[in-house]
Every structure is written in structure tokens, then in C-alpha cells.
Amino acid sequence: MSRIISVLGSTGSIGTQTLDVAAQCGFQVAAITANRSIDKLEEQARRFRPELVAAYDETAAAELRIRLADTGIRVASGMEGLIEAATLPSADTVVTAVMGMIGLRPTLAAIDAHKRIALANKETLVCAGELVMARAAQEGVEIVPVDSEHSAIFQCLQGCADRGEVKRLILTASGGPFFGWSRERLQNVTKEDALKHPNWSMGAKITIDSATLMNKGMEFIEAMRLYHMPPEKIQIVVHRQSIIHSLVEYCDNAILAQISSADMRLPIQYALTWPRRTNAAATELDLFSCPELTFQRPDPDTFRCLGIALECAKKSGTTCAIMNGANEAAVNLFLHDKIGFLDIADLVERALTIVPAQSAERLDAVLEADCAAREAVYSHIS
């Protein structure tokens, strides 16, 4: 199997592992993008020799043009650069590994250009899932999930001819570093504490989302969009060991689970090679050395971000876009030591009360809701 890929967000955790998989599988890299990590972007460009490199930050792009002047590699910038990378004629697959709402427009552009989407950007489906999935269906474009939980569900659904046979989707959650803690104990959590995820090595923003359990709430919403499932047919189970990545229960009460080591290269590789499998770039799981596997109920009352997300999942329009924009802004403030850990949920809840939801049928409406939510958060602490 031969693929030619564009990697949006190539310097992040998913992006770097995607390039590892590309090297292992012999895939050609047509384009790579980042925000402003030009040292790593230059290193990747010289190693993989893509035809296009894009830096979202204009100043970083200008510096990168100078650095890569001897290579013949074209350098683009801004949102236009991301969209060009997402629609490059030579690429057949686009890996959307950028963080945040910035990934929405390039993903839609890639769909319009009939690229296969290896989706690692949660916000795309959380904020505009109905719009994106409808566009993909209209254009006949495959969206294959990269997230370990959604890849697990995707794999467990292979061979399911009738989605009516599915009783429920079961999303597993590690619970983050604070699972089992009381609200009183969470009061004094520091940024350094929250960034210590027990099982996964990820970027700062998604690691904080895992600590608040907002990440799992967002995955709940993603599952609704990806698999066209109502919220009552999706369940979250805390599985601290992160060995079972998610499960599907069928109407006959049989449950299929996808089990592997906590190595993101496996779902990345499967998204790129599906419907085939190839020799693994991921770490092999030794069943004889596995810890005992445990399952517990989540606590949406203590971890209010999860409760908020589950409530938003039941609502239509731009509600989820408001939630996401407010969360991104609040997490940014927490990472810059401007607010406390529990303030994240407070600010998200506040934005949902003051920013009116509207229909999400238009991209402009989604983007406006996102901006209004961020403004609601930042204005509260200014």
C-alpha cells in the first residue's frame, strides 16, 4: 500500500508519531505544517523533503523561508498555508493533527478536495460535527479516526453490516491524574500536577483536558457524530490501565474490545492503512505482564467539565462550539497561571449562560460562537 500524506500539525505529539509511522511504512510526505516550531519543522522538512511546508505564524514562516532556501521546498503561511497543505493535489490523505478550532477550515477544505481524512482534531467534530459529516457524506470522503478510543470503536465495528445491531458504544477513560479526588483536594491543583498524565504523553492542552475529563466529554460528542449514535447509546467507563481502548456492545450482549499497548502509533497507522493492516510500528502488548484490568464509573459532579460536556451533547446548534471555545480559553489561562484548576469549569459554564446558541448549519455561525465564547472567558478575568 502506498500513501502520500499531508500532516497538519506535524511538530506535535500526534504529528511526530505520524511521521514515524510514515517512515516505517514507506509513505511519502507531501506537506507538513506547524504553528511556530520552526526548529523541528526545519528538521522534519530536511528529513522528509515535502513539496510544501507551512507555518501558521507569519514571522516563523518568514524565518523558515530563509532556512530552507537551499532545499527548493516551498514555504507557505497563515490559514491559507494550512488550507493549501490540506488540498495539495499530490496528497491522497490528510492527517489533521492540529490543536483546536484552527483545524476546522482546513478539514472542510480537504473534504472538498476529496482527500481521505485521518482525523485527530477533536474540535472539528465537537464544534461542527453535523456540518463536517454531512459534507463528507456529500463528497464521498472517508473520515477515519486517529484518537485511540475512536480508532478502537472503528475497529470493533468492522464487519457490522447493520448499525441497528449496536446496543452501545463504550468509551474508556484513564481518569487522568486526579481520578478519585474530592473537589476540596482539587482546589489546590497546580499546572505541574495536572500535566502529569499517568499513561499517555501528549501536548499540554489535551493533557489538561484529560485532567478535567473535558477530553472524555468531547470524545463522547465525537462518537455521536462519527457513528451517528444518540447520547443514550454511549457510555463512559474509567479504565485506569489504558489497555482496553474502547468497546462496542451488540444487541445480543456480546462486547468486542480493542486491546493494545498505550502507543498512539497503532491507531495512527490503522487510520493510514485501513482497510488493510501492516507490520506494526507500535509497541507489542505482553499479556503476561499486564496489570489487573479495572473499570469504574466516572464522576461528572466532581469533574464538572465532563458533566458540562455531557449536557451540551444533548443540545443542538452552536452549544458545543461555545463550550469548546470557552474551554480552550480557560485552559490557556490555567496554563499561564491566571486561574485555578476548578475555575476552568466555572468559566465554561459562565460562557454557556451568556453566549446565545444558534443554528450550526453555517460555518460562520460556528466560528462566531467560538469567538464569542473565548471573549466571554477572557473578559471575565481582564
Protein Blocks (a to p, Z undefined) as FASTA:
>chain_A
ZZddddehilbmklmmmmmmmmmnopacfbdcdfklmmlmmmmmmmnopabdcdfblklm
mmmmmmmmmnopacdehjklmmmmmmgmkbcbdcdfbgcjklmmmmmmmmmnopacddfb
fklmmmmmmmmmmmmmmnopacddfblklmmmmmmmgopablklpmbdcdddehiamgoi
afklmmmpcfklmmmcfkbccdfklmmmmmnommmmmmmmmmmmmnopafklcccdddfk
omagbdcddfkopacdddddddfklmmmmmmmocbdcddfbdcddfklpccdddddddfk
lmmmlmmmmmmmmpghjllmmmmmmmmmmmmmmmnopacfklmmmmmmmmmmmmccddfk
bfklmmmmmmmmmmmmmmmmZZ
